[in-house]
Amino acid sequence: MPISNLDELARVVRATIDRQPITDMHTHLYSPNMRDAQGKGLLLWGVDALLTYHYLVAEVMRWSDVAPDTFFDWPIEQQSALIWQKLFIEHSPVSEAERGVLTSLKALGMNLASRDLPAYRATLSNVSAEAQVQRVLQLSNIGHVVMTNDPFDDAERPFWLNGGRVQPGFHAALRIDPLLRGWAEAWPRLQGWGYKVDADLNGESVAEVQRFLREWAARINPLYLAVSLPPDFTWPDGTVASRMLAECILPVCRAENIPLCDDDRVGARNQPGPAVGRRRAWARIARICGAIGARVPAEPLFCYRALARKST
């Protein structure tokens, strides 16, 4: 049937987009079968994990007298209960993060009018992570998700070293922040794993870092290498990080045909560290500033032009 007006065109475009399966290229999800050395699942899922999303944690600090350190010492159920009470009961949930929670609960068949957090938990209490993931992907029409995988993460590392394979639809991205932004902490660990590296990237260090990257690329088959570069990033600047990028990372990307991605997140000034530590920092910032976001300056484009020339 021919399209004769803008309204019909809009309906056709909307219907076409709605039918198109989505590939989410940057997530912090894990394949449901990924577990740490103690057998604990790495995937965060369920109502409590949804409510303790870091944006909501930052928001609740504006309405609560609970100190961030005290909050993070609580079990997740107590954290989510406070967030639910402050942001969804005592105040109207109008932010994007809050509306996202309500949209998710509604899509999962929850009765939003009840405002009954224990009932929402009970609904999912007998559901497995695998079943819930498949349901969510189906509801959102997502066919593929790309994870964020850190070879320096002690919880995740054993899964890959033991030959783990992710479930269909999940794909890896190899995070390399420790190499570029935390070399002082990364190189002793690499030494302990048998790589001949040093603090100044001398001797066999370049070849050994390349070997590390190639081995992990072969192990997890990443769609890209990921890093969060700080807003004041410049290249070249004569630092170890600058050499790391030019002599170790880009040559491996070129040889293995793997893209390098700067995911450019808010908060990227922070050095790599435990996720809880970063969340505590943002909670304190929210408490002090009364804000949940930050303006991140744009990186100088000449750095990326120089990198593009170097990688061709």
Secondary structure as GFF3:
##gff-version 3
##sequence-region A 1 312
A	DSSP	alpha_helix	6	19	.	.	.	ID=ss1
A	DSSP	beta_strand	22	24	.	.	.	ID=ss2
A	DSSP	alpha_helix	47	51	.	.	.	ID=ss3
A	DSSP	alpha_helix	54	60	.	.	.	ID=ss4
A	DSSP	alpha_helix	68	73	.	.	.	ID=ss5
A	DSSP	alpha_helix	76	83	.	.	.	ID=ss6
A	DSSP	pi_helix	84	89	.	.	.	ID=ss7
A	DSSP	alpha_helix	96	107	.	.	.	ID=ss8
A	DSSP	three_ten_helix	112	114	.	.	.	ID=ss9
A	DSSP	alpha_helix	117	124	.	.	.	ID=ss10
A	DSSP	alpha_helix	129	139	.	.	.	ID=ss11
A	DSSP	beta_strand	142	146	.	.	.	ID=ss12
A	DSSP	alpha_helix	157	161	.	.	.	ID=ss13
A	DSSP	beta_strand	170	171	.	.	.	ID=ss14
A	DSSP	beta_strand	174	175	.	.	.	ID=ss15
A	DSSP	alpha_helix	177	181	.	.	.	ID=ss16
A	DSSP	alpha_helix	183	192	.	.	.	ID=ss17
A	DSSP	alpha_helix	205	220	.	.	.	ID=ss18
A	DSSP	beta_strand	225	227	.	.	.	ID=ss19
A	DSSP	alpha_helix	240	243	.	.	.	ID=ss20
A	DSSP	pi_helix	244	249	.	.	.	ID=ss21
A	DSSP	alpha_helix	250	256	.	.	.	ID=ss22
A	DSSP	beta_strand	260	262	.	.	.	ID=ss23
A	DSSP	alpha_helix	275	289	.	.	.	ID=ss24
A	DSSP	alpha_helix	301	311	.	.	.	ID=ss25
###
